[in-house]
Amino acid sequence: MISLKETRLKEVKAVKIGKNMSVNELVSGLGDCAFGAGRLATAVEIYETMLKAETTKFLGISGALVPAGMRNIIAQMIRERYVDVVVTTGANLVHDIIEALGDHHYKIGEVEVGPGADKSVDDVLLREQGMDRIYDMVVPEEAFARLEAFLRGVFEKLDSKSRDKGHTIRELTKAIGENLSDRDSILRSAVDSEVPIFCPAIADSMIGLHAWIYKQTCPLKVDAFDDMKELIEIFCEAPCTGAIILGGGVPKNFIFQTALIAPSREQGQEGFDYAIQITTDTPENGGLSGATLEEAKSWGKIGAKAKAVTVYCDATIALPIIMAAVRARRR
């Protein structure tokens, strides 16, 4: 049995809220707290360390983060090279394009949904009004019509340039970004900053749906597997690697599985050197989004000596706080 003297104990100190306290000062105070507060502070420390070291940083994005309002933060992370590689769901790219084309997402409290709107949402009425709901926000169906027209134009350009040549999904996301002018767009920011965006489950999105429709009459060729070679090469060539996982799902596994077949780097370390996971899921049901980072060590996805932390929190709460604190420290 390990005695208390053999463990590295740290006194829990109650956080104090000062006048005109900055986000970074608050997070620093949380570092002496326990539970989620302490984990949040640890995440900032690990991220800061990643940025100081020569680390290739992978960002995994799942869930409806763009519709929820995280679009500008993610685009800023890309532009300022707080991340070097992005792996995301297709849905987040769809909603990024919608915003870039001039359409918007609306909180239900700001949309007319008929009598009793302040109590419960009438989804049948929303359907009649042409509104698609995601939890407490909606997006007009007209936005998806403009999305379809835009994507078809992108597909036609790709076909006209190289009708017989196939494309990777990463090349497709780059082509989409090149046709957007909105600086706050995630896709456009990635193009401008030369940050690759991978979307392994792109078929599970409106982009995939419209690509399939287009392919019924035109020879658009996209290989769903070729991206893996590029992603694995990025991992293998990096002297040090870190992952920031928002939510989990397909992006989380697509990032971590690169370590399964990648040879050990010069330092002899297998797996990722740093990892931050922000999730609301717990490990009891065996789902990947709730799987602990410690569990990933058994697979060799995360190194045995890696600095890692899981923050159990809604990413729309934790991500802005972490980024605000890290940017303050970087300044």
C-alpha positions as CSV (number, residue, x, y, z in Angstrom):
1,M,0.0,0.0,0.0
2,I,1.3,3.5,-0.9
3,S,1.4,5.8,2.0
4,L,0.4,9.5,1.8
5,K,4.0,10.5,2.2
6,E,5.0,8.6,-1.0
7,T,2.4,10.4,-3.1
8,R,3.0,13.9,-4.4
9,L,0.3,15.8,-2.5
10,K,-0.6,19.3,-3.4
11,E,-2.7,21.5,-1.1
12,V,-6.1,22.5,-2.4
13,K,-6.4,26.2,-2.3
14,A,-9.7,28.0,-2.7
15,V,-9.7,30.3,-5.8
16,K,-10.2,34.0,-5.2
17,I,-11.9,36.3,-7.6
18,G,-10.1,39.6,-7.8
19,K,-11.3,42.9,-9.2
20,N,-10.9,43.2,-13.0
21,M,-9.5,39.6,-13.0
22,S,-8.4,38.3,-16.4
23,V,-9.3,34.9,-17.8
24,N,-5.7,33.8,-17.4
25,E,-5.5,34.9,-13.8
26,L,-8.7,33.0,-13.1
27,V,-7.3,29.9,-14.8
28,S,-4.1,30.2,-12.8
29,G,-6.1,30.3,-9.6
30,L,-8.0,27.2,-10.7
31,G,-4.7,25.4,-10.9
32,D,-4.8,24.9,-7.1
33,C,-8.4,23.5,-7.2
34,A,-9.5,20.0,-7.7
35,F,-12.2,18.3,-10.0
36,G,-12.9,20.0,-13.3
37,A,-11.3,23.3,-12.3
38,G,-7.9,21.7,-11.8
39,R,-8.2,19.7,-15.0
40,L,-9.0,22.9,-17.0
41,A,-5.9,24.6,-15.6
42,T,-3.8,21.5,-16.4
43,A,-5.1,21.6,-20.0
44,V,-3.9,25.2,-20.3
45,E,-0.5,24.3,-19.0
46,I,-0.1,21.3,-21.4
47,Y,-1.2,23.4,-24.4
48,E,1.3,26.2,-23.4
49,T,4.0,23.5,-23.2
50,M,3.0,22.2,-26.7
51,L,3.3,25.6,-28.2
52,K,6.8,26.2,-26.6
53,A,8.1,22.9,-27.9
54,E,8.6,22.1,-31.6
55,T,5.2,20.2,-31.6
56,T,3.0,19.3,-34.5
57,K,-0.5,19.9,-33.1
58,F,-3.5,17.9,-34.3
59,L,-7.0,19.3,-33.7
60,G,-10.0,17.0,-33.7
61,I,-13.4,18.6,-34.0
62,S,-16.7,16.8,-33.5
63,G,-20.2,17.8,-32.4
64,A,-22.0,20.9,-33.6
65,L,-19.3,23.4,-32.6
66,V,-19.6,25.7,-35.6
67,P,-23.4,26.2,-35.2
68,A,-22.9,26.7,-31.5
69,G,-20.6,29.7,-32.2
70,M,-17.0,28.3,-32.0
71,R,-16.2,29.0,-35.7
72,N,-14.1,32.2,-35.2
73,I,-12.1,30.6,-32.3
74,I,-11.2,27.6,-34.4
75,A,-10.4,29.8,-37.5
76,Q,-8.2,31.9,-35.2
77,M,-6.4,28.8,-33.9
78,I,-5.6,27.9,-37.5
79,R,-4.5,31.4,-38.6
80,E,-2.2,31.9,-35.6
81,R,-0.9,28.3,-35.9
82,Y,-2.1,27.1,-32.6
83,V,-2.9,24.0,-34.6
84,D,-1.1,22.5,-37.6
85,V,-3.5,19.8,-38.7
86,V,-7.3,19.7,-38.5
87,V,-9.5,16.6,-38.5
88,T,-13.2,17.3,-38.4
89,T,-16.7,16.0,-39.1
90,G,-18.3,17.0,-42.3
91,A,-21.1,18.8,-40.5
92,N,-18.8,21.4,-39.0
93,L,-17.5,22.2,-42.5
94,V,-21.0,22.4,-43.9
95,H,-22.0,25.0,-41.3
96,D,-18.7,26.8,-41.8
97,I,-19.6,27.2,-45.5
98,I,-23.1,28.3,-44.7
99,E,-21.7,31.2,-42.6
100,A,-19.1,32.0,-45.3
101,L,-21.8,32.3,-47.9
102,G,-23.6,34.9,-45.8
103,D,-26.2,32.8,-44.1
104,H,-26.4,32.4,-40.3
105,H,-27.5,30.3,-37.4
106,Y,-30.0,31.6,-34.9
107,K,-30.8,30.9,-31.3
108,I,-34.4,29.7,-30.9
109,G,-35.2,32.6,-28.6
110,E,-34.5,35.0,-31.4
111,V,-36.7,33.1,-34.0
112,E,-40.4,33.3,-34.3
113,V,-41.7,29.8,-33.7
114,G,-45.3,30.6,-32.7
115,P,-47.2,30.6,-29.4
116,G,-45.4,29.1,-26.4
117,A,-42.0,29.5,-27.9
118,D,-40.5,30.5,-24.5
119,K,-41.6,27.1,-23.1
120,S,-41.0,24.2,-25.5
121,V,-40.1,24.2,-29.2
122,D,-42.7,23.0,-31.7
123,D,-40.6,21.1,-34.1
124,V,-43.5,20.5,-36.5
125,L,-44.0,24.2,-36.7
126,L,-40.3,24.7,-37.3
127,R,-40.6,22.3,-40.2
128,E,-43.5,24.3,-41.6
129,Q,-41.4,27.5,-41.3
130,G,-38.4,26.0,-43.1
131,M,-36.2,25.9,-40.0
132,D,-33.9,23.0,-39.1
133,R,-33.1,22.7,-35.4
134,I,-29.9,21.7,-33.6
135,Y,-30.6,21.7,-29.8
136,D,-31.3,25.4,-29.0
137,M,-30.5,27.0,-32.4
138,V,-31.9,26.7,-36.0
139,V,-30.7,27.3,-39.5
140,P,-33.0,28.2,-42.4
141,E,-33.4,25.6,-45.1
142,E,-32.7,28.3,-47.8
143,A,-29.1,28.2,-46.6
144,F,-28.8,24.6,-47.7
145,A,-30.0,25.5,-51.2
146,R,-27.2,28.1,-51.5
147,L,-24.8,25.5,-50.1
148,E,-25.8,23.0,-52.8
149,A,-25.3,25.6,-55.6
150,F,-21.9,26.6,-54.2
151,L,-20.7,23.0,-53.8
152,R,-21.8,22.1,-57.3
153,G,-19.7,25.0,-58.6
154,V,-16.7,23.7,-56.7
155,F,-17.2,20.1,-58.1
156,E,-17.4,21.4,-61.6
157,K,-14.2,23.4,-61.3
158,L,-12.4,20.3,-59.9
159,D,-13.7,18.2,-62.8
160,S,-12.7,20.8,-65.4
161,K,-9.2,21.0,-64.1
162,S,-8.5,17.3,-63.9
163,R,-11.3,15.2,-65.2
164,D,-9.4,11.9,-65.1
165,K,-7.5,12.6,-61.9
166,G,-8.8,11.5,-58.6
167,H,-8.7,13.6,-55.5
168,T,-8.2,13.0,-51.8
169,I,-10.7,14.3,-49.3
170,R,-8.1,16.8,-48.1
171,E,-7.7,18.1,-51.6
172,L,-11.5,18.5,-51.8
173,T,-11.6,20.5,-48.6
174,K,-8.8,22.7,-49.8
175,A,-10.7,23.3,-53.1
176,I,-13.7,24.4,-51.1
177,G,-11.7,26.7,-49.0
178,E,-10.1,28.3,-52.1
179,N,-13.6,29.3,-53.3
180,L,-14.5,31.1,-50.1
181,S,-13.5,34.7,-49.3
182,D,-14.7,34.9,-45.7
183,R,-11.6,35.4,-43.5
184,D,-13.4,34.0,-40.5
185,S,-14.0,30.8,-42.4
186,I,-12.3,27.7,-41.0
187,L,-11.8,26.3,-44.5
188,R,-10.5,29.6,-45.9
189,S,-8.2,30.2,-42.9
190,A,-6.7,26.7,-43.5
191,V,-6.0,27.5,-47.1
192,D,-4.3,30.8,-46.2
193,S,-2.3,29.2,-43.4
194,E,-1.4,26.0,-45.3
195,V,-3.1,23.9,-42.6
196,P,-4.5,20.7,-44.0
197,I,-8.1,19.8,-43.2
198,F,-9.0,16.1,-43.1
199,C,-12.6,14.9,-43.0
200,P,-12.6,11.1,-42.9
201,A,-16.4,10.7,-42.6
202,I,-17.3,13.4,-45.2
203,A,-19.9,11.1,-46.7
204,D,-21.8,11.6,-43.5
205,S,-22.6,15.2,-44.3
206,M,-24.3,17.5,-46.8
207,I,-21.0,17.8,-48.6
208,G,-21.0,14.0,-49.1
209,L,-24.7,14.0,-50.1
210,H,-24.2,16.6,-52.8
211,A,-21.0,15.0,-54.0
212,W,-23.0,11.8,-54.5
213,I,-25.8,13.6,-56.4
214,Y,-23.2,15.3,-58.6
215,K,-21.5,12.0,-59.3
216,Q,-24.7,10.6,-60.8
217,T,-24.0,12.6,-64.0
218,C,-20.4,13.7,-63.7
219,P,-17.1,11.8,-63.0
220,L,-16.0,13.3,-59.7
221,K,-13.4,11.0,-58.2
222,V,-12.6,11.2,-54.5
223,D,-10.5,8.5,-52.8
224,A,-11.6,8.0,-49.1
225,F,-8.3,6.2,-48.2
226,D,-5.5,8.3,-49.7
227,D,-5.6,10.9,-46.9
228,M,-4.3,8.3,-44.4
229,K,-0.9,8.3,-46.1
230,E,-0.5,12.1,-45.8
231,L,-1.7,12.2,-42.2
232,I,0.6,9.3,-41.2
233,E,3.6,11.0,-42.9
234,I,2.9,14.3,-41.0
235,F,2.9,12.3,-37.7
236,C,6.1,10.4,-38.6
237,E,8.0,13.5,-39.6
238,A,7.1,15.5,-36.5
239,P,9.8,15.6,-33.8
240,C,7.0,16.0,-31.2
241,T,3.2,15.6,-31.5
242,G,0.2,16.8,-29.6
243,A,-3.5,16.4,-29.9
244,I,-6.4,18.6,-28.9
245,I,-9.6,16.5,-29.1
246,L,-13.0,18.3,-29.0
247,G,-15.7,15.8,-28.4
248,G,-14.3,12.6,-29.8
249,G,-16.0,10.5,-32.4
250,V,-14.4,9.7,-35.8
251,P,-11.9,12.7,-35.7
252,K,-10.5,11.4,-32.4
253,N,-9.8,7.9,-33.7
254,F,-8.6,9.1,-37.1
255,I,-5.9,11.2,-35.4
256,F,-4.9,8.6,-32.8
257,Q,-4.8,5.6,-35.2
258,T,-1.9,7.3,-37.0
259,A,0.3,6.3,-34.1
260,L,-0.6,2.6,-34.5
261,I,1.4,2.0,-37.6
262,A,3.9,4.9,-37.4
263,P,7.4,3.8,-36.4
264,S,8.9,5.2,-33.3
265,R,10.5,8.6,-33.8
266,E,14.1,9.5,-33.0
267,Q,13.4,10.0,-29.3
268,G,12.1,6.4,-29.2
269,Q,8.7,7.6,-28.0
270,E,5.7,5.9,-29.4
271,G,2.3,7.6,-29.6
272,F,1.4,11.2,-29.0
273,D,3.6,13.2,-26.6
274,Y,0.8,15.5,-25.5
275,A,-3.0,15.1,-25.5
276,I,-5.9,17.3,-24.3
277,Q,-9.4,15.9,-24.5
278,I,-12.6,17.9,-23.9
279,T,-15.7,15.7,-23.6
280,T,-19.0,15.3,-21.8
281,D,-18.9,11.5,-22.3
282,T,-17.7,9.1,-19.6
283,P,-16.0,5.7,-20.2
284,E,-18.6,3.4,-18.7
285,N,-20.4,2.6,-22.0
286,G,-17.3,1.8,-23.9
287,G,-17.7,4.6,-26.5
288,L,-14.7,6.2,-28.0
289,S,-15.8,9.8,-27.1
290,G,-15.7,8.8,-23.4
291,A,-12.6,6.6,-23.6
292,T,-9.9,7.9,-21.3
293,L,-6.5,9.0,-22.6
294,E,-5.0,6.5,-20.2
295,E,-6.8,3.7,-22.0
296,A,-5.2,5.0,-25.3
297,K,-1.8,4.3,-23.8
298,S,-2.6,0.6,-23.8
299,W,-2.9,0.9,-27.6
300,G,0.2,2.9,-28.0
301,K,-1.8,5.8,-29.3
302,I,-0.5,8.0,-26.5
303,G,3.1,7.7,-25.2
304,A,3.7,6.2,-21.7
305,K,5.2,9.4,-20.5
306,A,2.9,11.7,-22.4
307,K,1.4,14.8,-20.7
308,A,-2.3,14.3,-21.0
309,V,-5.6,15.4,-19.4
310,T,-9.3,15.0,-20.0
311,V,-11.5,17.9,-19.2
312,Y,-15.1,16.8,-18.6
313,C,-16.9,19.8,-19.9
314,D,-19.0,21.2,-22.8
315,A,-16.4,22.2,-25.4
316,T,-18.2,25.4,-26.0
317,I,-17.4,26.4,-22.4
318,A,-13.9,25.0,-22.0
319,L,-12.4,25.8,-25.4
320,P,-12.8,29.7,-25.2
321,I,-11.5,29.7,-21.7
322,I,-8.4,27.6,-22.6
323,M,-7.7,29.6,-25.7
324,A,-8.1,33.0,-23.9
325,A,-5.7,31.9,-21.2
326,V,-3.1,30.3,-23.5
327,R,-3.1,33.4,-25.8
328,A,-2.5,35.6,-22.8
329,R,0.4,33.6,-21.7
330,R,1.9,33.5,-25.2
331,R,1.8,37.3,-25.3
